[in-house]
Amino acid sequence: MEDLYNTANLSEPASPAASVASAEIAAEFAALTVEEKEQRRAEWSQELARVEEEINTLRTVLASKTRHASDLKRKLGITVWKEVTDDVNQGLRNIKESTVYQRTESVLKSTGEKTASVFGSITSGITSKLSQMKNSESMRSIEASVGSAYENVKTKVTSRSGSVSSFPDALDENNTSSGLNSPTDSLTK
């Protein structure tokens, strides 16, 4: 029976302060008589049973209160989705108010402005170069050549009556008078 009350079976405490306290309790417990030890153990067992009963009662009360709160929320129209949405919105507000977010936002804004400035410079440079090309001798020569080619085609498309037809009409007129057919004519007939 004496082995049951051996204090060496106590578990080791985690911290040095708890170790000192455990040693003091063990020393006091060892100094007690066998009857006093049994009486202490009986008191502690009764107290433990009371505490566990209180814990179970509190759990029951908590579960009841939680159900009641859920019923009230349902009656008020507060859904789980609404609670999650509110929590997310609050989290976003907290993030936006944080200094890290504000610094990041500032850096991104600055980067966007610099990027817009660079693209603006590139665009104005391209516009300037195109304008210079348009006003160059080479471009004027090309414009003149294209213009005269257009006029030549336009005058050749003049019909017998003296009216000007469209280029496709003139081609059709030329093909039908010469007996040539378009490759698509056989598909449509």
Buried (B, 14 or more C-beta within 10 A) or exposed (E): EEEEBEEEEEEEEEEEEEEEEBEEEBEEBEEEEEEEBBEEEEEEEEEEEEEEEEEEEEEEEEEEEEEEEEEEBEEEEBEEEEEEEEEEEEEEEEEEEEEEEEEEEEEEEEEEEEEEEEEEEEEEEEEEEEEEEEEEEEEEEEEEEEEEEEEEEEEEBEEEEEEEBEEEEBBEBEEEEEEEEEEEEEEEE
